[in-house]
């Protein structure tokens, strides 16, 4: 049985989480938005670069994240 490959989507800056657009079990494809961040009054969509399924969502709307914090874990196809 092949080992699961997990990819972590991380915050690239300190920001506020405006919304989370996925839930565990959701399928995602390259270009899909998983989280919408806000920093310095700018909205920053966090996009997926691989195809897979959401394993876990580590943040919620209203959270403040630091650079490097894990936002979403994906099981890669």
PyMOL commands that set and color helices and strands:
alter all, ss='L'
color gray80, all
select strands_A, chain A and resi 6-10+15-20+27-28+33-39+42-47+52-57+64-65+70-76
alter strands_A, ss='S'
color yellow, strands_A
deselect
rebuild
show_as cartoon
